């Protein structure tokens, strides 16, 4: 009897060993469930062993999910230990970057909570903060900065996050600059042509100039081309803002030309009057010895010439 039992057990073992193993569901199946936003099916497939880091067309499932706008789906993958920093094989975008690109604020916060890297870079060197600034979503910028993004990062072109926001120039970008300024970002760094303030002044962006000055931008900081904000604008309101912020009306550009002569050459009597009222030296010459009055007369601008004479100017 005992011998018969042993033989039966051996036979049963042989039968079981010959049965084909049940294969785990494929990552492609999990990807399909994610596309259909079927959380229950995703959990079922994950429990059965589906690969949560499967790549579809070179892009991890979590990156696909991050662009979907469904934070619950993203959380399911995070809970299953999907790689929150796994990048696609093309642009090198992580789930966090894709969520920022699609302006999905809630998903951005979910990924940051899961320790997504706020300083990751794309294949072409764009940072998470660069993408956040371009998103024009102040709340996304705020979340990325709070998570530890490097606010002092400078691009290969010499652009800081603040300068990128200023150059974007949209209304939302004003709030982005406000967030960056509050966080201590560099408000004065220049690329080859502009500081944030000289660019905003040159574009006539009054609100951006206001925000920059309120945040502590230096009104006398020169861009690498030697221009101050006063040399960059013919906007009356901006000139008033700059002078009220203690911009120096006598600070020359890199060619040695004072702002008053720049204003005269542009034919702006209003700007010239503001500069004179703000303390501009009406007899300060350019590098060639031309006084403001002489320049005004050369340009046949009688209105400015009379203003200068009344203010004590001479040739």
PyMOL commands that set and color helices and strands:
alter all, ss='L'
color gray80, all
select helices_A, chain A and resi 2-18+27-35+39-47+61-66+71-79+95-101+105-113+128-135+138-146+161-168+171-182+196-202+206-215+230-232+236-244+259-265+269-277+292-298+302-310
alter helices_A, ss='H'
color red, helices_A
select strands_A, chain A and resi 55-56+59-60
alter strands_A, ss='S'
color yellow, strands_A
deselect
rebuild
show_as cartoon
